[in-house]
Amino acid sequence: MHEQGSPSEHESDVCTRITKDSLDGLGMFENLGTHEDGAALIFQGRVRNTNDGRSVSSLSYEAYGEMAERELGVICREASQRFEVGSIEASHRIGDLALGEVSVAIGISAPHRDACYAASRWIIEEIKKRLPIWKHEHYRDGDSHWVGSPETSET
């Protein structure tokens, strides 16, 4: 787990991790926020059974570990500066995941709910754009594809 220093008046408490451990369940968020926070929001991204019309059987995630850990911290610290939030916890799985397993989990606390929703949405969009983690989809028909890589055709 990578924890960023203590919160200041304008900076949230931020905790991030890239892990092979399960993110299922909500235990990781039991200490999210303080009594100053009137709202807490938890977002979980899960492996779904279809993508772009294809039946998915599982996913694999690979990461540039240290860089991914560092960038996830940067994203969350940027969110703490953009939005009036108290605490941010974000984790992303790597390795093999089955259908229904949690691949990414984000917890936000804030004095008011609007900041939680806005920060959570911003963080997940930035994760998708910037985090050096690559998704390999495995399909029920036996085929697989690295998401975001160009399609190739055999000639």
Secondary structure, 3 states (H helix, E strand, C coil): CEECCCCCCCCCEEEEEEECCCCCCCHHHCCCCCCCCCEEEEEEEECCCEECCEEEEEEEEEECHHHHHHHHHHHHHHHHHHCCCCEEEEEEECEEEECCCEEEEEEEEECCHHHHHHHHHHHHHHHHHHCCEEEEEEECCCCEEECCCCCCCCC
